[in-house]
Amino acid sequence: MDLAQTKVLIDGYNLDLVQGTGIKTYGFSLLDALSIQGASVSVLTSRERRDDDNLLLREVLFADNYGPNPRGKLSQRIQLAKEKLAMLAPVSLNTVTIPRIGVVPNKEQDILGYPNIEILNASNCYRIANARFKVSKFLTHISTPKGFDVWHSTYPLPMKVDKAKKITTIHDLIPLKLPYSTLDDKTFFYENIKQSLRTSDLILAVSEATKTDLLSLFDVDDEKIFVTYQAATLDDLQPDEIENGDLEKQLKKYKLEKGKFFLFVGAIEPKKNVGRLIEAYIGLDTDIPLVIAGKKAWFWEKELEKADFLPKPRRAKSKKQVRLLEYVPTDDLRYLYSGAYCLVFPSLYEGFGLPVLEAMKLGCPVITSKAASLPEIGGDAALYVDPYSVKSIRRAMETVVSDQAFRQTMVQKGLQQAEVFSKSNYQDKISKAYQRVLSL
């Protein structure tokens, strides 16, 4: 369906992160889907700014604020004090348009890299909105220079755009389902979800599992929740388009060889279950390394401590080792998937589980958990484990290592399963969701 002439404002809460998350990936997929269907899309960012009359300087200062905040502690304290004063007054936050004159974005996935997307900026609007809601339960109003048909919050946010229909995407309820696995403020998370369900015209869930969780934990109408899933974001490069020479060259940067490493992709935190994965790997009779591609999150030391039981490569003939790559750029990640022997993703809980889809799309067999949304995403293509059982994870890895024919079958089934989450299918679901909201 065509969304031409539909004016949409999307939050930049996660889009502005330097190192991406699954929700940032979701945001860029949404931008692409709406743009392809002809919608006029704007993004609300929250970078600190100076509303300089010189338009070039305004753009330059906006670009300069992408990334880690270089300010000193005193300056940060002053800013926090300003925010505390601002959040006490139930006033609207004004936006300013960021011009596109000549700045070259310094990152591939900076929002400035999307030249056809309008950027509206309201300094620290998300931090202020969250703080105000914690104190007063008031929603923060966003005042824009033009009207919008839809305000799409890709993550629950206590904000309102006047006269716009509101769509909120809810990815998971992990802080409520596995409270011991996150550092979220559980009370704030609960209240924020509740207000999103109340104030949104439509809720988008990224899986049937997330929809089921919402219906079981909150008083919400089934008809108000629409499942869209996510699209495979690395599918612009097909497995057969990666020439062996190019693949080997890319893997060499990480001192890896094609088909000779297990791969895990995701943040290192309790929910991702890296500790049990390492323990399963230690008991495996193989020489190939386990590569963990993910940034260190909370309690990462506890998750990685089992790796200390492995013999050091310099002292042993075995090549068995745990390799921590931390954050890997998107361009490199596609080569890791394509070169891995298999992805092992034994997460305790996922609203969607994007690494499973990315791996299947690029011809990488998948071992994952029989928990939450993961069987929904992997279908009959993945090999499932009990995420709480080290033995179950190890046996699955042994199966894939010992049976080449089975591994190849997993590859073929994975490619077929990934088509369920193609960009065209995702665009169709997004279009249907927007048509439903616009008809209200």
C-alpha positions in Angstrom: 0.0 0.0 0.0 1.1 3.5 -0.7 1.8 5.9 2.2 2.4 8.9 0.0 1.6 12.2 1.7 1.6 10.6 5.1 3.7 12.7 7.5 5.5 10.6 10.1 7.7 11.6 13.0 9.9 8.8 14.4 11.9 9.0 17.7 15.7 9.1 17.5 16.1 7.7 21.0 18.0 4.7 19.8 18.9 5.9 16.3 21.4 8.4 17.9 23.4 5.7 19.6 26.9 5.3 18.2 27.1 1.6 18.8 23.9 0.1 17.6 21.4 -2.1 19.4 18.7 -4.3 18.0 16.3 -1.4 18.5 18.5 1.0 16.5 18.5 -1.6 13.7 14.8 -1.7 13.9 14.6 2.1 13.6 16.6 2.2 10.4 14.5 -0.7 9.0 11.4 1.3 9.7 12.9 4.5 8.1 13.6 2.5 5.0 10.2 0.8 4.9 8.3 4.1 5.2 10.5 6.0 2.8 10.1 3.3 0.1 6.3 3.5 0.5 6.4 7.3 -0.1 5.9 8.6 3.4 7.4 11.9 4.4 9.6 10.9 7.4 11.1 13.1 10.1 13.2 12.0 13.1 13.2 13.6 16.5 16.7 13.7 18.0 17.8 15.0 21.4 21.4 16.2 20.9 22.5 19.3 22.7 22.4 22.2 20.4 22.9 25.9 19.9 20.1 27.4 17.8 22.6 29.5 15.8 21.1 31.8 13.1 24.0 30.6 10.9 22.5 27.5 9.4 25.8 25.9 8.4 27.0 26.3 12.0 23.8 24.8 13.4 24.4 21.7 11.2 28.1 21.6 12.2 27.3 21.8 15.9 24.7 19.1 15.6 27.1 16.8 13.9 29.8 17.6 16.4 27.5 16.3 19.2 27.3 12.8 17.7 29.1 10.3 19.9 30.5 10.4 23.5 29.9 13.6 25.4 33.3 15.3 25.9 32.2 17.7 28.5 33.7 17.9 31.9 32.0 16.9 35.2 31.1 20.5 36.1 29.4 21.2 32.8 27.5 17.9 33.1 26.2 18.9 36.6 25.0 22.2 35.3 23.2 20.5 32.5 21.6 18.0 34.9 20.4 20.9 37.1 18.8 22.6 34.1 17.0 19.3 33.2 15.7 19.0 36.8 14.2 22.5 36.6 12.8 21.9 33.1 11.1 18.6 34.0 9.1 20.3 36.9 7.2 22.5 34.5 4.6 20.7 32.3 5.5 22.6 29.2 6.1 21.6 25.6 9.6 21.2 24.2 10.2 23.1 21.1 12.1 21.6 18.1 14.5 23.2 15.6 15.1 21.9 12.1 18.7 20.8 11.3 19.7 21.9 7.9 21.5 19.8 5.3 24.2 22.0 3.8 27.5 20.4 3.7 28.5 18.2 6.7 29.8 14.7 5.8 28.6 12.2 8.5 31.5 10.5 10.3 29.6 7.3 10.8 27.7 5.1 8.4 24.6 4.8 10.6 24.5 8.4 11.8 21.0 9.8 11.0 22.8 12.6 9.0 23.7 9.8 6.5 20.0 9.8 5.5 19.8 12.9 3.3 16.1 12.7 2.6 15.1 12.4 6.2 14.2 15.7 8.0 15.8 16.0 11.4 14.0 17.9 14.2 16.0 18.3 17.4 15.0 19.1 20.9 17.9 19.2 23.3 17.9 16.3 25.8 14.2 15.8 25.2 14.2 12.1 26.0 16.1 12.4 29.3 13.8 15.3 30.3 10.7 13.3 29.4 11.8 10.2 31.3 12.7 12.2 34.3 9.5 14.2 34.3 7.4 11.0 34.0 9.2 9.4 36.9 8.4 12.3 39.1 4.9 13.4 38.0 3.6 10.8 35.5 3.1 13.7 33.1 3.8 13.2 29.4 6.1 15.6 27.7 4.6 17.4 24.7 6.7 18.0 21.6 6.0 21.2 19.7 6.9 21.0 16.0 6.9 23.6 13.2 4.5 21.5 11.2 1.8 18.9 11.9 2.3 15.1 11.7 -0.2 12.4 10.9 1.7 9.8 13.0 4.1 9.9 15.9 5.9 6.5 15.9 7.8 5.8 19.1 10.1 2.8 18.3 10.5 2.3 22.1 8.0 3.2 24.9 8.5 6.9 25.6 6.4 9.2 27.8 5.9 11.8 25.1 3.1 13.2 23.0 3.0 15.0 19.6 -0.2 17.0 19.4 -2.8 16.0 16.8 -0.8 13.0 15.7 -1.9 9.4 15.9 0.5 7.5 18.2 2.1 4.2 17.4 4.4 2.5 19.9 6.6 -0.5 19.2 7.2 -2.8 22.1 10.1 -5.2 21.6 10.0 -7.2 24.8 9.0 -7.2 28.5 12.3 -8.8 29.7 12.6 -6.4 32.8 9.3 -7.9 34.0 9.7 -11.5 32.8 13.4 -11.8 33.9 13.8 -8.9 36.4 17.1 -10.4 37.7 18.7 -10.2 34.2 18.5 -6.4 33.7 19.4 -3.2 35.5 16.3 -1.3 34.4 14.2 0.6 36.9 11.4 -2.0 37.0 8.8 0.4 38.4 9.5 3.0 35.7 9.5 0.3 33.0 6.2 -1.0 34.2 4.5 2.4 34.4 6.0 3.5 31.0 4.7 0.4 29.3 1.3 0.9 30.9 1.1 4.5 29.7 2.2 3.5 26.2 -0.6 0.9 26.0 -3.1 3.5 27.2 -2.1 6.5 25.1 -1.1 4.7 21.8 -3.6 4.2 19.0 -1.8 1.1 18.0 0.9 -1.1 19.6 3.4 -2.9 17.3 4.9 -6.1 18.7 8.0 -7.6 17.0 6.8 -11.2 17.7 3.7 -13.2 18.7 5.7 -14.0 21.9 5.9 -10.3 22.8 2.2 -9.9 22.1 1.4 -12.9 24.3 3.4 -11.3 27.1 1.6 -8.0 26.8 -1.8 -9.7 26.9 -0.8 -11.8 29.9 0.7 -9.0 32.0 -1.5 -6.0 31.1 -5.1 -5.2 30.6 -5.1 -4.4 26.9 -7.3 -5.2 24.0 -6.0 -7.9 21.7 -7.1 -5.9 18.7 -4.8 -3.0 19.7 -1.6 -5.1 19.2 -0.3 -5.7 15.7 2.6 -8.1 15.1 5.0 -6.8 12.4 8.2 -8.9 13.1 11.5 -7.3 11.9 13.3 -7.4 8.6 16.7 -8.9 7.9 18.9 -5.9 7.7 22.0 -7.6 6.3 20.2 -9.0 3.2 21.7 -6.5 0.8 24.6 -8.9 0.5 23.6 -12.5 -0.3 25.8 -15.5 0.7 26.7 -16.4 -2.9 27.8 -12.8 -3.5 30.7 -13.0 -1.0 33.6 -14.3 -2.9 35.9 -16.6 -1.0 38.9 -14.3 -1.5 37.1 -11.3 -0.2 35.7 -13.3 2.8 39.1 -14.7 3.7 40.6 -11.2 3.5 37.9 -9.8 5.9 38.2 -12.7 8.3 42.0 -12.4 8.4 41.6 -9.0 10.1 40.3 -11.0 13.1 42.8 -13.9 12.6 39.9 -16.2 11.7 39.5 -18.8 9.0 36.3 -19.7 7.1 34.3 -22.5 8.7 36.6 -22.7 11.6 35.0 -20.8 14.4 31.7 -20.8 16.4 30.1 -17.4 16.6 28.0 -15.6 19.2 26.6 -12.2 18.5 25.1 -10.0 21.2 25.8 -7.9 24.3 27.6 -9.7 27.1 25.1 -9.6 29.9 23.2 -12.2 32.0 20.2 -12.5 29.7 22.4 -13.6 26.7 23.7 -16.6 28.6 27.3 -16.3 27.5 28.5 -18.0 30.7 26.7 -21.3 30.0 27.8 -21.1 26.3 31.4 -20.9 27.4 31.0 -23.8 29.8 29.4 -25.9 27.1 32.3 -25.0 24.7 34.9 -26.0 27.3 33.5 -29.5 27.3 33.4 -29.8 23.6 36.0 -32.0 21.8 37.1 -29.6 19.1 39.9 -27.3 18.3 38.0 -24.4 16.7 37.6 -21.2 18.7 34.5 -19.6 20.0 34.2 -16.0 18.9 32.0 -13.6 20.9 31.1 -10.5 19.0 29.4 -8.1 21.4 30.1 -5.1 23.6 30.6 -5.6 27.3 27.3 -4.8 29.2 26.5 -5.1 32.9 27.9 -8.0 34.8 30.1 -9.1 31.8 32.9 -10.2 34.1 30.8 -12.9 35.6 29.7 -14.2 32.1 33.3 -14.4 30.9 35.0 -15.9 33.9 34.5 -19.5 32.8 36.9 -18.8 29.9 39.7 -18.7 32.4 39.6 -22.5 32.6 40.7 -22.8 29.1 44.5 -23.5 28.5 46.3 -20.5 27.1 47.0 -20.8 23.4 50.7 -20.1 23.8 51.1 -23.0 26.3 48.9 -25.6 24.5 48.8 -27.2 21.1 45.0 -26.9 21.0 43.5 -23.9 19.2 40.5 -23.9 21.5 40.0 -20.5 22.9 37.4 -17.8 23.5 37.9 -14.8 21.4 36.2 -11.6 22.5 35.9 -9.1 19.6 33.5 -6.7 21.4 31.7 -4.2 19.1 31.9 -5.2 15.4 30.9 -2.8 12.6 28.0 -3.9 10.5 30.1 -4.3 7.4 32.4 -6.8 9.2 29.5 -8.6 11.0 28.1 -9.9 7.7 31.5 -11.6 7.0 31.6 -13.1 10.5 28.2 -14.7 9.9 29.2 -15.9 6.4 32.5 -17.4 7.7 31.3 -19.0 10.9 30.8 -22.7 11.3 27.6 -21.9 13.1 25.9 -19.3 15.3 25.3 -20.4 18.9 22.8 -18.0 20.5 21.4 -19.6 23.7 19.7 -16.5 25.0 17.4 -16.9 28.0 14.8 -14.6 26.5 14.3 -12.5 23.4 11.5 -10.3 22.0 12.8 -11.1 18.5 16.4 -12.4 18.3 17.8 -10.5 15.4 21.1 -12.5 15.3 19.2 -15.7 14.5 17.6 -14.1 11.4 20.8 -12.4 10.3 22.7 -15.6 10.5 20.1 -17.6 8.6 20.0 -14.9 5.9 23.7 -15.3 5.3 23.9 -19.1 5.2 25.1 -19.6 8.8 23.5 -22.6 10.7 21.8 -21.6 14.0 21.8 -23.2 17.4 19.4 -21.2 19.7 17.1 -21.5 22.7 13.6 -23.0 22.8 12.5 -19.9 24.7 10.3 -16.9 24.1 10.3 -15.8 20.5 13.3 -17.7 19.2 11.4 -20.8 18.0 9.0 -18.4 16.2 11.9 -16.8 14.4 14.0 -19.9 13.7 11.2 -22.1 12.6 12.3 -25.6 11.6 15.7 -24.3 10.5 17.4 -24.0 13.8 18.6 -26.5 16.4 17.0 -25.7 19.8 18.5 -26.1 23.3 17.4 -25.7 26.9 19.2 -22.4 27.7 19.6 -23.4 31.3 21.3 -26.7 30.5 25.0 -26.6 29.7 24.7 -30.3 28.6 21.9 -29.4 26.1 24.0 -26.6 24.6 27.1 -28.8 24.3 25.2 -31.7 22.7 23.7 -29.4 20.0 27.2 -28.1 19.2 28.5 -31.7 19.0 25.7 -32.6 16.7 26.5 -29.8 14.2 30.2 -30.5 14.4 29.8 -34.3 13.8 27.2 -34.3 11.1 28.2 -32.3 8.0 25.1 -33.3 6.0 22.8 -32.1 8.9 24.7 -28.8 9.0 24.1 -28.3 5.2 20.5 -29.0 5.7 20.3 -26.4 8.4 21.9 -23.9 6.0 19.3 -24.5 3.3 16.4 -24.5 5.7 17.7 -21.3 7.2 17.8 -19.5 3.9 14.2 -20.5 3.3 13.1 -19.5 6.8 14.8 -16.1 6.5 12.5 -15.2 3.5 9.6 -15.1 5.9 11.2 -11.9 7.3 12.1 -10.3 4.0 12.0 -6.6 3.5 9.0 -6.8 1.3 7.0 -8.8 3.9 8.0 -6.3 6.6 7.0 -3.3 4.4 3.6 -4.9 3.8 3.0 -5.4 7.5 4.1 -1.8 8.4 1.8 -0.5 5.6 -1.2 -2.4 7.0 -0.5 -1.2 10.5 -0.3 2.5 9.4 -3.4 2.1 7.3 -5.3 0.8 10.3 -4.1 3.8 12.4 -4.8 6.4 9.8 -8.4 5.0 9.4 -9.2 5.6 13.1 
